[in-house]
Amino acid sequence: MPQSMRALVAGEVGEPNDVLRLESRPVPTAEAGQALIRVKATPIHASDLHVLRGRYGFTPEFPTVGGHMECVGRIAALGPDTEGLKIGERVVAVAVPAVPGPRVAGTWQEYLVADTHRLLPVPDRLSDSSACQLAVNPLTALLLVTRELDVRPGEWLLQTAAGSTVGRLVIQLARHLGVRTINVVRRRDAVEEIKALGGDEAVCTEDEDLLRRVTEIAGPAGVRKAIDCVAGHVGAQVSQALAPGGEAVVYGALSTHRQTDPAALTIPLLARSIIYETKVVRGFWLNRWFGTASPTDALRALSEVRSLVADEVLSIPQGRPFPLERFTEAISFAETPAHGAKPLFVFGDGRDEADGHIEPDDGHIEPSRHRFDA
Ligand SMILES: NC(=O)c1ccc[n+]([C@@H]2O[C@H](COP(=O)([O-])OP(=O)(O)OC[C@H]3O[C@@H](n4cnc5c(N)ncnc54)[C@H](OP(=O)(O)O)[C@@H]3O)[C@@H](O)[C@H]2O)c1
């Protein structure tokens, strides 16, 4: 076991590329009930950057290792009296801090210590790219569709940012469940892909009117269920597009991400539509879900997600690997419109046990070579 490791650390709140530094830190030690994970791959989610900017739903203690969502790796050591897991076992570490709940170690480092109830064993046949994105977005898609809104077969579900990872997973899950989707995207280019994935209808805000199109598509009965991760004007339009008695769950605010103006961080709901059509607009946040779900329920939901991915009902879009040293490039890539693939930090030589070999992206690799399957 090495004594030290690389970690991507933010010294203070600020623009990620201004405050992040690559540091050498001692490899941590697992206590009772914990495991030391050698991280193989970990994504850069929009919310990870939000956390560093100090505009997320929780604020870690700074300096903080970045990455407060998830990773895949292998168990390098177990704390004393820790049962149920083996050294060398491949696991997803769910690093989403429960709110309220204890602090959780960031994933943008070579080794991290995690409580064993936050570890989900994963089969070797799942690629590192899929495994390291298993816990957050697929779980969110599953919870939104089946638990938060309980969308029934044949019902319409309206969703925004349908080309996002969550959006694509929602399309696949909806198809599996017989739910019909109306998918809002901001670029015309994205429409074909949405249709190819199985999205029933697509609305492009670049050149179409959201309200008019939803009315045309759903007819007089309208749409009673919606999920929105854009907020702002688009979120407001989603609430207006709902049929009377309809419900919209807001789970993201992508339109506000680069905003500092408090007035821009809103969803300007139309009071008449909310009051006279008795609609509900409410939030969903995975951190709070982890704060209320029992460990057994959380594990059950995560296991369900693992099965859906392993059985290829859900296919998690392939991420784009970056070595930790190229973090500024990876973060800029994460925020480029239409970037297409989720950036992932990858560790080690890129070689995996089962069948894959990748080299971290030099910017000129064929798409197929972005695979780094386990
Ligand atoms: N509440 C929760 O617990 C929870 C859990 C998971 C995810 N989330 C949220 O879900 C959202 C999606 O996450 P993800 O990881 O799936 O995203 P992602 O894969 O990184 O994709 C981002 C997508 O959002 C679109 N987008 C970005 N800014 C936009 C804007 N201003 N207006 C419209 N579309 C915009 C992008 O479109 P282009 O292709 O055109 O660039 C892209 O399709 C994020 O807000 C994330 O924070 C919330």
The ligand as an SDF file (V2000), in Angstrom:
LIG
                    3D

 48 52  0  0  0  0  0  0  0  0999 V2000
  -31.9540   16.5750   -7.3960 N   0  0  0  0  0  0  0  0  0  0  0  0
  -31.1640   15.5200   -7.4920 C   0  0  0  0  0  0  0  0  0  0  0  0
  -31.0510   14.7220   -6.5590 O   0  0  0  0  0  0  0  0  0  0  0  0
  -30.4040   15.2790   -8.7450 C   0  0  0  0  0  0  0  0  0  0  0  0
  -29.7900   14.0400   -8.9770 C   0  0  0  0  0  0  0  0  0  0  0  0
  -29.1190   13.8390  -10.1940 C   0  0  0  0  0  0  0  0  0  0  0  0
  -29.0490   14.8690  -11.1220 C   0  0  0  0  0  0  0  0  0  0  0  0
  -29.6290   16.0620  -10.7990 N   0  0  0  0  0  0  0  0  0  0  0  0
  -29.5910   17.1940  -11.7490 C   0  0  0  0  0  0  0  0  0  0  0  0
  -30.0480   16.7360  -12.9890 O   0  0  0  0  0  0  0  0  0  0  0  0
  -29.5300   17.5810  -13.9940 C   0  0  0  0  0  0  0  0  0  0  0  0
  -28.9840   16.7210  -15.1160 C   0  0  0  0  0  0  0  0  0  0  0  0
  -27.8290   16.0530  -14.6530 O   0  0  0  0  0  0  0  0  0  0  0  0
  -26.9960   15.1100  -15.6430 P   0  0  0  0  0  0  0  0  0  0  0  0
  -25.8030   14.6160  -14.9120 O   0  0  0  0  0  0  0  0  0  0  0  0
  -27.9450   14.1320  -16.2260 O   0  0  0  0  0  0  0  0  0  0  0  0
  -26.5900   16.1650  -16.7620 O   0  0  0  0  0  0  0  0  0  0  0  0
  -25.5710   15.9910  -17.9650 P   0  0  0  0  0  0  0  0  0  0  0  0
  -25.5260   14.5900  -18.4100 O   0  0  0  0  0  0  0  0  0  0  0  0
  -24.3110   16.6720  -17.5950 O   0  0  0  0  0  0  0  0  0  0  0  0
  -26.2880   16.8070  -19.1280 O   0  0  0  0  0  0  0  0  0  0  0  0
  -26.6080   18.1530  -19.0150 C   0  0  0  0  0  0  0  0  0  0  0  0
  -27.7350   18.4000  -20.0000 C   0  0  0  0  0  0  0  0  0  0  0  0
  -28.4090   19.5830  -19.6630 O   0  0  0  0  0  0  0  0  0  0  0  0
  -28.5790   20.3730  -20.8020 C   0  0  0  0  0  0  0  0  0  0  0  0
  -28.5110   21.7640  -20.3630 N   0  0  0  0  0  0  0  0  0  0  0  0
  -27.4840   22.3940  -19.7580 C   0  0  0  0  0  0  0  0  0  0  0  0
  -27.7920   23.6740  -19.4970 N   0  0  0  0  0  0  0  0  0  0  0  0
  -29.0540   23.8460  -19.9580 C   0  0  0  0  0  0  0  0  0  0  0  0
  -29.9200   24.9620  -20.0030 C   0  0  0  0  0  0  0  0  0  0  0  0
  -29.5630   26.1550  -19.5220 N   0  0  0  0  0  0  0  0  0  0  0  0
  -31.1420   24.7920  -20.5750 N   0  0  0  0  0  0  0  0  0  0  0  0
  -31.5030   23.5980  -21.0750 C   0  0  0  0  0  0  0  0  0  0  0  0
  -30.7220   22.5020  -21.0660 N   0  0  0  0  0  0  0  0  0  0  0  0
  -29.5120   22.6350  -20.5140 C   0  0  0  0  0  0  0  0  0  0  0  0
  -27.4470   19.9850  -21.7230 C   0  0  0  0  0  0  0  0  0  0  0  0
  -27.8460   20.2200  -23.0310 O   0  0  0  0  0  0  0  0  0  0  0  0
  -26.8080   20.3490  -24.2710 P   0  0  0  0  0  0  0  0  0  0  0  0
  -26.5970   18.9430  -24.7430 O   0  0  0  0  0  0  0  0  0  0  0  0
  -27.5760   21.1890  -25.2120 O   0  0  0  0  0  0  0  0  0  0  0  0
  -25.5600   20.9980  -23.7490 O   0  0  0  0  0  0  0  0  0  0  0  0
  -27.3030   18.5010  -21.4320 C   0  0  0  0  0  0  0  0  0  0  0  0
  -28.2020   17.7510  -22.2190 O   0  0  0  0  0  0  0  0  0  0  0  0
  -28.5030   18.4800  -13.3070 C   0  0  0  0  0  0  0  0  0  0  0  0
  -29.1090   19.7110  -13.0010 O   0  0  0  0  0  0  0  0  0  0  0  0
  -28.2090   17.7290  -12.0350 C   0  0  0  0  0  0  0  0  0  0  0  0
  -27.7510   18.5830  -11.0150 O   0  0  0  0  0  0  0  0  0  0  0  0
  -30.3040   16.2790   -9.6570 C   0  0  0  0  0  0  0  0  0  0  0  0
  1  2  1  0
  2  3  2  0
  2  4  1  0
  4  5  1  0
  4 48  2  0
  5  6  2  0
  6  7  1  0
  7  8  2  0
  8  9  1  0
  8 48  1  0
  9 10  1  0
  9 46  1  0
 10 11  1  0
 11 12  1  0
 11 44  1  0
 12 13  1  0
 13 14  1  0
 14 15  2  0
 14 16  1  0
 14 17  1  0
 17 18  1  0
 18 19  2  0
 18 20  1  0
 18 21  1  0
 21 22  1  0
 22 23  1  0
 23 24  1  0
 23 42  1  0
 24 25  1  0
 25 26  1  0
 25 36  1  0
 26 27  1  0
 26 35  1  0
 27 28  2  0
 28 29  1  0
 29 30  1  0
 29 35  2  0
 30 31  1  0
 30 32  2  0
 32 33  1  0
 33 34  2  0
 34 35  1  0
 36 37  1  0
 36 42  1  0
 37 38  1  0
 38 39  2  0
 38 40  1  0
 38 41  1  0
 42 43  1  0
 44 45  1  0
 44 46  1  0
 46 47  1  0
M  CHG  2   8   1  16  -1
M  END
$$$$
